[in-house]
Structure formats: C-alpha cells, structure tokens
Amino acid sequence: MNFFEKSEQRWLTVVKSGGIINSSNSGGTLMYSFNGRFNHQLDAKNRIRIPAKFKADLGTDYKFAFGPNKSIYVMPFSEYRKILDSFGDVSYFDDEMQEAISDFTAMVYDVTEDNQGRVVIPGELKDFAEIDKDIVITGAASFLRIESLKNFEERNKHKDVKSVFAKLKALKTDN
C-alpha cells in the first residue's frame, strides 16, 4: 500500500456537511455530519427551504419535532427510527412508558415538500419556537435545528469557543 492509498483511507471519515459517516469510530453504524448555519426567512405561507447543503442526505422522508430551548428538530427518518427502536420491548401494559412514547410520537410531524422543495412549518411548532419570520437552521451532527433568529442570538450571546470546547471535553470524558 503506497502513501496515497494510506492517506485516502485515513480521510474516509472526513465528509462534507450533510454527509454520512460509516466508520469503526461510529461502531460501524451510519451517522450524519450535519454542520453549518444558515439564516433564512419564512415566506407568507410559513414555508422554508432546507438548505441544499443538507438536502441530499436528509432525504425525502424526514420529520419535524419539538426540540429543547424553543427549537424545532429536523430528523432524517433513519434517526427517528433509532429513537423508536430505542423504546425496545416496552410492555403494552406499562401505562407510564406507553404514555411517554405516545407523548413523544405526538410531538413529531411528517414533512411533505411541495414541487419547489419548500416545507410548511406547522403552526404549533412555529408558535412553540416563537418564530415570526427570521430563522436560523443549524447542523447538529445527526439532525438539524431550526429556531427563531431572536432566540438563537439570545441563546448564543454569551458563548465563546473556550466554553464550547470545555463542554465537549467533559462530554468525551463522561463516556
């Protein structure tokens, strides 16, 4: 094996944003690499376009869901399937767990694009995320996140690179 073959193998896990990583580091499973940030605006009918950078790997069958901090999660169906699969073999007679599963699945919306690739943000999600017109779409590794520009700026106004790296370091040492 020559140097170029080795280099090519070493970089197989470096993908463009929205790309899919299948590596031994991810347990041989598929994981997405959504990263980046895009500012957009809702049109008069509450529609947006998912940025082309994310579109191909998001696929045509994806979900909107309530997210933390007044955000909307955009999940590829495969990520949603992982969540459903994680519920395992919950007994039909476990009322508390069945209710939790029902509560979660009721917070997830199917997404349908029109012939121009636009999607409507459901009114309930729009209100929850306090979206008026200006939004920010950010990559969050295995999903996307939509939030109002106002909430995004408020949430991030005191963040700095050092604090982000400290949180990531703590996450790595916890596992």
C-alpha positions as a LaTeX table, in Angstrom:
\begin{tabular}{lrrr}
\hline
Residue & $x$ (\AA) & $y$ (\AA) & $z$ (\AA) \\
\hline
Met1 & 0.00 & 0.00 & 0.00 \\
Asn2 & 1.50 & 3.33 & $-1.03$ \\
Phe3 & 1.29 & 6.67 & 0.78 \\
Phe4 & $-1.67$ & 7.92 & $-1.23$ \\
Glu5 & $-3.71$ & 4.79 & $-0.52$ \\
Lys6 & $-2.97$ & 5.18 & 3.20 \\
Ser7 & $-3.89$ & 8.86 & 3.13 \\
Glu8 & $-7.11$ & 8.13 & 1.31 \\
Gln9 & $-8.10$ & 5.51 & 3.89 \\
Arg10 & $-7.25$ & 7.80 & 6.79 \\
Trp11 & $-9.57$ & 10.50 & 5.46 \\
Leu12 & $-12.57$ & 8.33 & 4.70 \\
Thr13 & $-14.39$ & 9.67 & 7.75 \\
Val14 & $-13.95$ & 13.32 & 6.71 \\
Val15 & $-17.14$ & 14.19 & 4.88 \\
Lys16 & $-18.88$ & 17.27 & 3.61 \\
Ser17 & $-21.61$ & 18.70 & 5.79 \\
Gly18 & $-24.68$ & 16.56 & 5.46 \\
Gly19 & $-22.51$ & 13.60 & 4.55 \\
Ile20 & $-22.86$ & 10.21 & 6.10 \\
Ile21 & $-20.05$ & 8.68 & 8.11 \\
Asn22 & $-19.71$ & 4.92 & 8.29 \\
Ser23 & $-16.61$ & 4.19 & 10.31 \\
Ser24 & $-15.27$ & 1.98 & 13.02 \\
Asn25 & $-15.36$ & 5.05 & 15.30 \\
Ser26 & $-19.13$ & 5.10 & 14.98 \\
Gly27 & $-19.47$ & 1.40 & 15.73 \\
Gly28 & $-19.85$ & 0.64 & 12.03 \\
Thr29 & $-23.23$ & 2.37 & 12.01 \\
Leu30 & $-24.32$ & 5.25 & 9.86 \\
Met31 & $-24.18$ & 8.67 & 11.44 \\
Tyr32 & $-24.71$ & 12.01 & 9.78 \\
Ser33 & $-22.45$ & 15.00 & 9.72 \\
Phe34 & $-24.78$ & 17.99 & 9.56 \\
Asn35 & $-22.84$ & 21.15 & 10.33 \\
Gly36 & $-23.02$ & 24.80 & 9.44 \\
Arg37 & $-25.50$ & 27.60 & 9.96 \\
Phe38 & $-27.93$ & 29.27 & 7.57 \\
Asn39 & $-30.15$ & 32.29 & 8.06 \\
His40 & $-33.50$ & 32.14 & 6.27 \\
Gln41 & $-36.94$ & 33.68 & 6.34 \\
Leu42 & $-40.37$ & 32.12 & 6.32 \\
Asp43 & $-42.47$ & 33.11 & 3.36 \\
Ala44 & $-46.05$ & 34.37 & 3.73 \\
Lys45 & $-47.34$ & 30.76 & 3.89 \\
Asn46 & $-44.87$ & 29.69 & 6.67 \\
Arg47 & $-42.70$ & 27.76 & 4.23 \\
Ile48 & $-38.94$ & 27.30 & 4.16 \\
Arg49 & $-36.43$ & 25.50 & 2.01 \\
Ile50 & $-33.97$ & 23.20 & 3.70 \\
Pro51 & $-30.50$ & 24.35 & 2.52 \\
Ala52 & $-29.20$ & 22.32 & $-0.42$ \\
Lys53 & $-26.08$ & 21.54 & 1.63 \\
Phe54 & $-28.26$ & 19.32 & 3.87 \\
Lys55 & $-30.96$ & 18.20 & 1.46 \\
Ala56 & $-29.40$ & 15.17 & $-0.23$ \\
Asp57 & $-28.51$ & 13.37 & 2.98 \\
Leu58 & $-31.65$ & 14.39 & 4.80 \\
Gly59 & $-33.62$ & 12.54 & 2.15 \\
Thr60 & $-37.26$ & 12.98 & 1.26 \\
Asp61 & $-38.66$ & 11.24 & 4.32 \\
Tyr62 & $-37.77$ & 13.37 & 7.32 \\
Lys63 & $-39.51$ & 14.61 & 10.44 \\
Phe64 & $-40.02$ & 17.84 & 12.37 \\
Ala65 & $-40.16$ & 17.53 & 16.16 \\
Phe66 & $-40.31$ & 19.76 & 19.21 \\
Gly67 & $-36.76$ & 20.45 & 20.42 \\
Pro68 & $-35.28$ & 21.99 & 23.56 \\
Asn69 & $-34.90$ & 25.72 & 24.08 \\
Lys70 & $-37.81$ & 26.60 & 21.79 \\
Ser71 & $-36.31$ & 24.91 & 18.75 \\
Ile72 & $-37.52$ & 22.51 & 16.08 \\
Tyr73 & $-35.56$ & 19.38 & 15.30 \\
Val74 & $-35.36$ & 18.16 & 11.70 \\
Met75 & $-34.54$ & 14.44 & 11.73 \\
Pro76 & $-33.75$ & 12.07 & 8.88 \\
Phe77 & $-36.14$ & 9.15 & 9.07 \\
Ser78 & $-33.25$ & 6.84 & 9.99 \\
Glu79 & $-32.55$ & 8.92 & 13.12 \\
Tyr80 & $-36.24$ & 8.90 & 14.04 \\
Arg81 & $-36.24$ & 5.11 & 13.55 \\
Lys82 & $-33.30$ & 4.83 & 16.01 \\
Ile83 & $-35.37$ & 6.66 & 18.62 \\
Leu84 & $-38.35$ & 4.38 & 18.05 \\
Asp85 & $-36.12$ & 1.31 & 18.17 \\
Ser86 & $-34.63$ & 2.50 & 21.47 \\
Phe87 & $-38.04$ & 2.05 & 23.09 \\
Gly88 & $-37.34$ & $-1.68$ & 22.85 \\
Asp89 & $-39.90$ & $-4.12$ & 24.04 \\
Val90 & $-41.92$ & $-1.87$ & 26.31 \\
Ser91 & $-44.87$ & $-3.83$ & 27.59 \\
Tyr92 & $-48.27$ & $-2.81$ & 26.29 \\
Phe93 & $-49.35$ & $-2.97$ & 29.92 \\
Asp94 & $-46.78$ & $-0.44$ & 31.16 \\
Asp95 & $-49.10$ & 2.57 & 31.17 \\
Glu96 & $-46.45$ & 5.10 & 32.19 \\
Met97 & $-44.00$ & 4.11 & 29.44 \\
Gln98 & $-46.70$ & 3.78 & 26.80 \\
Glu99 & $-47.91$ & 7.28 & 27.67 \\
Ala100 & $-44.36$ & 8.66 & 27.41 \\
Ile101 & $-43.94$ & 7.03 & 24.00 \\
Ser102 & $-47.31$ & 8.38 & 22.88 \\
Asp103 & $-46.41$ & 11.86 & 24.13 \\
Phe104 & $-43.16$ & 11.78 & 22.19 \\
Thr105 & $-44.59$ & 10.46 & 18.93 \\
Ala106 & $-47.40$ & 13.03 & 19.12 \\
Met107 & $-44.70$ & 15.75 & 19.06 \\
Val108 & $-43.32$ & 14.55 & 15.71 \\
Tyr109 & $-44.60$ & 15.78 & 12.36 \\
Asp110 & $-44.28$ & 14.20 & 8.93 \\
Val111 & $-42.81$ & 16.61 & 6.42 \\
Thr112 & $-44.04$ & 16.95 & 2.86 \\
Glu113 & $-42.20$ & 19.10 & 0.35 \\
Asp114 & $-44.04$ & 20.89 & $-2.41$ \\
Asn115 & $-42.86$ & 20.64 & $-6.03$ \\
Gln116 & $-40.41$ & 23.50 & $-5.40$ \\
Gly117 & $-38.82$ & 21.82 & $-2.37$ \\
Arg118 & $-40.49$ & 24.03 & 0.24 \\
Val119 & $-41.94$ & 22.73 & 3.50 \\
Val120 & $-44.53$ & 24.27 & 5.78 \\
Ile121 & $-43.60$ & 24.68 & 9.42 \\
Pro122 & $-46.75$ & 23.55 & 11.27 \\
Gly123 & $-48.42$ & 26.34 & 13.26 \\
Glu124 & $-47.97$ & 24.55 & 16.58 \\
Leu125 & $-44.21$ & 24.22 & 16.02 \\
Lys126 & $-43.93$ & 27.78 & 14.72 \\
Asp127 & $-45.63$ & 29.10 & 17.86 \\
Phe128 & $-43.58$ & 26.85 & 20.17 \\
Ala129 & $-40.31$ & 28.04 & 18.60 \\
Glu130 & $-41.50$ & 31.67 & 18.69 \\
Ile131 & $-40.80$ & 32.06 & 15.00 \\
Asp132 & $-42.05$ & 35.20 & 13.36 \\
Lys133 & $-40.13$ & 35.44 & 10.09 \\
Asp134 & $-36.35$ & 35.23 & 10.56 \\
Ile135 & $-34.95$ & 31.79 & 11.34 \\
Val136 & $-31.61$ & 30.07 & 11.75 \\
Ile137 & $-31.04$ & 26.49 & 10.59 \\
Thr138 & $-28.02$ & 24.84 & 12.20 \\
Gly139 & $-26.46$ & 21.46 & 11.76 \\
Ala140 & $-26.34$ & 19.43 & 14.96 \\
Ala141 & $-24.38$ & 16.34 & 13.88 \\
Ser142 & $-27.18$ & 13.80 & 13.29 \\
Phe143 & $-30.08$ & 16.25 & 12.86 \\
Leu144 & $-30.83$ & 19.88 & 12.03 \\
Arg145 & $-32.17$ & 22.52 & 14.34 \\
Ile146 & $-34.49$ & 25.40 & 13.41 \\
Glu147 & $-35.05$ & 28.34 & 15.72 \\
Ser148 & $-36.01$ & 31.97 & 15.56 \\
Leu149 & $-33.14$ & 34.33 & 14.90 \\
Lys150 & $-34.05$ & 36.20 & 18.09 \\
Asn151 & $-33.86$ & 33.05 & 20.26 \\
Phe152 & $-30.68$ & 31.88 & 18.53 \\
Glu153 & $-28.96$ & 35.20 & 19.22 \\
Glu154 & $-30.16$ & 35.27 & 22.83 \\
Arg155 & $-29.01$ & 31.69 & 23.47 \\
Asn156 & $-25.59$ & 32.33 & 21.96 \\
Lys157 & $-24.80$ & 35.89 & 23.05 \\
His158 & $-22.52$ & 34.85 & 25.93 \\
Lys159 & $-20.98$ & 31.73 & 24.39 \\
Asp160 & $-17.36$ & 31.63 & 23.42 \\
Val161 & $-15.24$ & 28.98 & 21.76 \\
Lys162 & $-13.46$ & 28.11 & 25.00 \\
Ser163 & $-16.72$ & 27.26 & 26.82 \\
Val164 & $-17.95$ & 25.15 & 23.88 \\
Phe165 & $-14.71$ & 23.17 & 23.84 \\
Ala166 & $-14.86$ & 22.70 & 27.62 \\
Lys167 & $-18.35$ & 21.19 & 27.32 \\
Leu168 & $-17.22$ & 18.89 & 24.51 \\
Lys169 & $-14.19$ & 17.79 & 26.54 \\
Ala170 & $-16.45$ & 16.99 & 29.51 \\
Leu171 & $-18.76$ & 15.02 & 27.23 \\
Lys172 & $-15.86$ & 12.96 & 25.93 \\
Thr173 & $-14.53$ & 12.19 & 29.43 \\
Asp174 & $-18.01$ & 11.22 & 30.68 \\
Asn175 & $-18.28$ & 8.39 & 28.15 \\
\hline
\end{tabular}
